[in-house]
């Protein structure tokens, strides 16, 4: 331990070497005493989100993964295909920490009033490197959890909740009145359903399997369209007629789904059009790609007029765009409804070492509905 370190704990690191090998390992990471406006949080719960998996594995082919090292300090390696190495240039030979968000107990605090108020409290934190046993952060990066809330309750209170709220806020700011969401039975999708039901927003849910649709219907979702059904486009178009949704957030990213949604929106608008236009509907239709569950190219046939858009949407640029005051209002709502609207559920709780096991990696890398993992670095 270094001379100025207050705590010493494990941290998960990911490294892409110029040899074409991904290496993930646990390293001992010293945590210095906090400065005046800082706190040290003992991380007790941190989720594995799809965005975390993107950093953890990079462009590696995880089918080539191999395990080595010891039980307490495992090492996982995998090969990056030669054609994908160019995309890894920005992180080449850099050992990087992972984990966007987490929660835990403040075990040390700087001398400022804001920091001292958090000492001994359970907080949620956003700031990267959360797959660590200890994390030093600014006091203003912490969200004090309500009484009775555990670290597991607050571990996922930033990325998914703020993304779901960001979708409805984007809808309002861009002049839409209803929205579409894909891969809709996910943890995030279930939160979005609860938000829309609470706020009176019509939501069209697109799922990939019948059992995922059953999950949403059981929680009161009215419009659920199953991609695997032969009537998918008919069902989608009718749901778009009923709701008037003209904005969508697509978690798949690749494939034909984004274009199918735009076509469905155009067909729905034409059903109620009072006159024909060879240029299509003048109502703007927008699809935002915010995930990459499908890594194939995005394909679409332009049969939806000229008033349309397809682009990317990410949480952190959105929060910067709306400014700190509006972003704080969203965070305050998350804290107030932590155990209701924004409750998260996990399929398994694992240690940092277990996160590098071949079995766990094969499971959570599927990114399937119902397989959300929670890391507890204290295990």
Residue pairs with C-beta under 8 A, 6 or more apart in sequence:
1 8
1 30
2 30
2 32
4 32
4 33
5 30
5 31
5 32
6 31
6 32
6 33
6 34
6 40
6 108
7 30
7 31
7 40
7 42
7 107
7 108
7 133
7 134
8 28
8 29
8 30
8 31
8 134
9 28
9 29
9 31
9 132
9 133
9 134
9 377
10 26
10 27
10 28
10 29
10 132
10 133
10 352
10 377
11 26
11 27
11 28
11 29
11 97
11 129
11 131
11 132
11 133
12 24
12 25
12 26
12 97
12 98
12 99
12 131
12 132
12 352
12 355
12 356
13 24
13 25
13 26
13 27
13 95
13 96
13 97
13 98
14 22
14 23
14 24
14 55
14 56
14 57
14 58
14 95
14 96
14 97
14 98
15 22
15 23
15 24
15 25
15 93
15 94
15 95
15 96
16 22
16 23
16 58
16 59
16 60
16 80
16 88
16 91
16 92
16 93
16 94
17 23
17 92
17 93
18 92
18 93
20 79
20 80
20 82
20 85
21 77
21 78
21 79
21 80
22 57
22 58
22 60
22 77
22 78
22 79
22 80
23 75
23 76
23 77
24 56
24 75
24 76
24 77
24 356
25 69
25 73
25 74
25 75
25 76
25 356
26 72
26 73
26 74
26 352
26 353
26 356
27 95
29 132
29 133
29 134
31 40
31 134
31 135
31 136
32 136
33 40
33 108
34 40
34 108
34 109
34 110
34 115
34 136
35 110
36 110
36 111
36 112
36 115
37 110
37 112
37 114
37 115
37 138
37 139
37 140
38 109
38 110
38 115
38 136
38 137
38 138
38 139
39 106
39 108
39 109
39 110
39 115
39 118
39 119
39 123
39 136
39 137
39 138
39 139
39 142
40 106
40 107
40 108
40 109
40 134
40 135
40 136
41 102
41 104
41 105
41 106
41 107
41 123
41 125
41 134
41 135
41 136
41 137
41 142
42 104
42 105
42 107
42 133
42 134
42 378
43 102
43 103
43 104
43 125
43 130
43 132
43 133
43 134
43 135
43 151
43 377
43 378
44 102
44 103
44 104
44 105
44 151
44 152
44 376
44 377
44 378
45 102
45 103
45 104
45 150
45 151
45 152
45 154
45 155
45 374
45 375
45 376
46 99
46 101
46 102
46 103
46 130
46 131
46 155
46 374
46 375
46 377
47 101
47 102
47 155
47 156
47 159
47 344
47 346
47 372
47 373
47 374
47 375
48 355
48 364
48 372
48 373
48 374
48 375
49 100
49 101
49 156
49 159
49 160
50 251
50 291
50 292
50 293
50 367
51 100
51 159
52 98
52 99
52 100
52 131
53 364
53 365
53 367
54 292
55 96
55 98
56 98
57 78
57 365
58 80
58 88
58 91
59 80
59 81
59 84
59 85
59 87
59 88
60 78
60 79
60 80
61 78
61 79
61 80
61 81
62 78
62 361
62 362
62 365
64 78
64 79
65 76
65 77
65 78
65 358
65 361
66 76
66 77
66 78
66 358
67 74
67 75
67 76
67 356
67 357
67 358
68 74
68 75
68 76
68 77
69 75
71 353
72 353
73 353
74 353
74 356
74 357
75 356
76 356
76 358
76 361
80 88
97 128
97 129
97 131
97 132
98 128
98 129
98 130
98 131
99 128
99 129
99 130
99 131
99 132
99 375
100 126
100 128
100 130
100 158
100 159
101 124
101 125
101 126
101 130
101 155
101 156
101 157
101 158
101 159
102 124
102 125
102 130
102 135
102 151
102 155
103 122
103 123
103 124
103 125
103 145
103 151
103 152
103 153
103 154
103 155
103 157
104 122
104 123
104 125
104 135
104 151
105 120
105 121
105 122
105 123
105 151
106 118
106 119
106 120
106 121
106 122
106 123
106 142
107 134
108 119
109 115
109 116
109 118
109 119
109 139
110 116
110 139
112 139
114 139
114 140
115 139
117 139
118 139
118 142
118 144
121 144
121 145
122 144
122 145
122 149
122 150
122 151
122 154
123 142
123 143
123 144
123 145
123 154
124 142
124 143
124 145
124 154
124 155
124 157
124 158
125 135
125 137
125 141
125 142
125 143
126 141
126 143
126 158
126 159
127 135
127 137
127 138
127 141
129 135
131 352
131 355
131 375
131 377
132 377
133 352
133 377
133 378
143 154
143 157
143 158
143 331
143 334
143 335
144 335
145 153
145 154
145 157
145 335
145 338
146 335
146 336
146 338
149 338
149 339
152 346
152 349
152 374
152 376
153 338
153 339
153 343
153 344
154 338
155 344
155 374
156 187
156 344
157 334
157 335
157 338
157 342
157 344
158 331
158 334
159 315
160 187
160 188
160 191
160 342
160 344
161 191
161 334
161 341
161 342
162 315
162 319
162 327
162 330
162 331
162 334
163 188
163 290
163 315
164 188
164 191
164 192
164 195
164 342
165 195
165 330
165 333
165 334
166 313
166 315
166 318
166 319
166 330
167 179
167 181
167 192
167 249
168 179
168 192
168 195
168 196
168 199
168 201
169 318
169 322
169 326
169 330
170 247
170 288
170 313
170 318
171 177
171 178
171 179
171 201
171 247
173 322
174 247
174 286
176 245
176 246
176 247
176 286
177 201
177 202
177 244
177 245
177 246
178 201
178 202
178 203
178 204
178 243
178 244
178 245
178 246
178 247
179 196
179 201
179 202
179 203
179 204
179 245
179 247
179 248
179 249
180 203
180 204
180 206
180 240
180 245
180 247
180 248
180 249
180 261
181 189
181 192
181 203
181 204
181 205
181 206
181 248
181 249
181 251
182 206
182 248
182 249
182 250
182 251
182 252
182 257
182 261
183 189
183 206
183 207
183 208
183 251
183 252
183 291
183 293
183 369
184 192
184 193
184 205
184 206
184 207
184 212
184 216
184 221
184 224
185 205
185 207
185 212
185 213
185 215
185 216
185 369
185 370
186 251
186 369
187 344
187 345
187 372
188 251
189 205
189 216
190 215
190 216
190 219
191 341
191 342
191 344
192 203
193 203
193 205
193 216
193 219
193 220
193 221
194 219
194 340
194 341
194 342
195 201
195 341
196 202
196 203
197 220
198 341
202 222
202 223
202 242
202 243
202 244
202 245
203 221
203 222
203 223
203 243
203 245
204 223
204 225
204 236
204 239
204 240
204 243
204 245
204 248
205 213
205 216
205 221
205 223
205 224
205 225
206 225
206 227
206 236
206 257
206 261
207 213
207 216
207 224
207 225
207 226
207 227
208 226
208 227
208 228
209 226
209 228
209 369
210 226
210 228
210 229
212 226
212 369
213 224
213 226
215 369
216 224
217 224
223 239
223 242
223 243
225 232
225 235
225 236
225 239
226 232
226 235
227 257
229 235
233 260
233 263
233 264
236 260
236 261
236 264
237 264
237 267
237 268
237 271
238 268
239 245
240 264
240 265
240 267
240 268
241 268
241 271
241 272
244 268
245 265
246 265
246 269
246 283
246 284
246 285
246 286
247 285
247 286
247 287
247 288
248 258
248 261
248 265
248 286
248 287
248 288
249 287
249 288
249 290
249 313
250 257
250 258
250 261
250 287
250 288
250 289
250 290
250 291
251 290
251 291
251 293
252 258
252 291
252 292
252 293
252 294
253 289
253 290
253 291
253 292
253 293
253 294
253 295
253 298
254 292
254 293
254 294
254 295
254 296
254 297
254 298
255 294
255 296
255 298
255 299
256 299
256 300
257 294
258 287
258 289
258 298
258 300
258 310
259 298
259 299
259 300
259 301
259 304
260 300
261 287
262 285
262 287
262 300
262 304
262 308
262 310
263 300
263 301
263 303
263 304
265 285
265 304
266 280
266 281
266 285
266 303
266 304
266 305
266 308
269 281
269 283
269 285
270 281
273 281
277 305
279 305
279 306
280 304
280 305
280 306
280 307
281 304
281 305
281 307
282 305
282 307
283 307
284 307
284 308
284 309
285 304
285 305
285 307
285 308
285 309
286 308
286 309
286 310
286 311
287 308
287 309
287 310
287 311
288 310
288 311
288 312
288 313
289 298
289 310
289 311
289 312
289 313
290 312
290 313
290 314
293 367
298 310
300 310
319 327
319 330
334 342
344 372
345 372
346 372
346 373
346 374
347 370
347 371
347 372
347 373
348 360
348 363
348 371
348 373
348 374
349 373
349 374
349 375
349 376
349 379
350 360
350 373
350 374
350 375
350 376
350 379
351 375
351 376
351 377
351 379
352 375
352 377
352 379
354 360
354 379
355 361
355 373
355 375
360 373
363 371
363 373
364 371
364 372
364 373
